[in-house]
Structure formats: C-alpha cells, structure tokens
Amino acid sequence: NHNHDIKNIFKSAATQASSCAGPLHDFYEALLAKGMRSSMARLTLARKIATITLIVWKRGERFDAEQLKPQAA
C-alpha cells in the first residue's frame, strides 16, 4: 500500500545525507550518539526527509535547519 520508488528515493537520500556534512548529517549523528543502530537511524532520517518534503510541498514553507531536532526516544 505504498510506492516503492518513492520509498527508495527517500532511503537513498537518507543514505547520502548521512554521509555528507550538513544539518541532516548532524541529525543522523545525534541519533547514533543516543545509541540507535545505524540502519534504524537512516530509516528515521529517511522519514524526517519525507516529512520535510511534505511540509515544503504542501505548506510552501522553506526548510529551516534550526528546527531539525532529534525526536525524543
């Protein structure tokens, strides 16, 4: 009940973002620092990217890295 292509796009984006410097990488590193497994941290990052994409698309808001905070565990 989901689009595999879109899922793969977000997972690939998360893999790329987790290995490049920037606010998404910092988010990923914070998850790892909290003890999350790397595979779960990448999945969480993919979901975060999907959420950001939806907000930017639907609301027309600009991405603000200052609002990028790790979720409470």
N, C-alpha and C positions, 0 to 999 in steps of 0.2 A: 504494500500500500504506500510505496514511496518511489521516488525517481532515483534509480541507481546512478545515473550520470551526474545528477546534482550532488548526490552524496559523495561520489568520488571527487568531484571538484572541490568541495569543502574539505574533505580529508587531505587532498593534495595541497590545498592552500595552507592547511594547518601544519603539514609536514615541512613545507617551505618556510613558513613563518617561524616555526620552532628552531630553525637552524640559521636564521638571519637576524642581525641586530635590529631592535626596534621595540615598540611597545607590546606587540603580540608575543615576541620572544621573552620579554620580561614577565608577561603574564604566565607563559609556559614555565619559565624558570621558577616562578613563585609557587606554582603547583607542585613542581618537583621538590622544592625545598620543604613543602608541607608533607612530603612522604608519598605522594601519588606516583604510581607506576608511570613510566614514560608513555606507554600505549594509551592509558586512560587520560593522561594529561593532554596528549594530542587529540583525543576524541573530544575532551572538554573544550580545547581550543577550537576545534572544528565547529562545535556547537556555538561557541562565542562568535566566531566569524559569521556563521549563518544568522545569528541574532542581529549582529551589527548590520549585515547586508539587508535584512528585512526592515530594520528601523530606517536606514538611509533611504531605501527604496520607497517604503510606504509613507513615511512621515516627511521625507525630504530633508531630514536633519543631516548635518555634517558630522563626520567621525571626530570624536574628541577623545584622544588618548588618555586624558586626565580622568575620564570616567571608567576606564578599563581597570577593574579591580577584580582580584580573585574572589570566587564565591566562597561563602562560609561552608566548611565541611561538616 
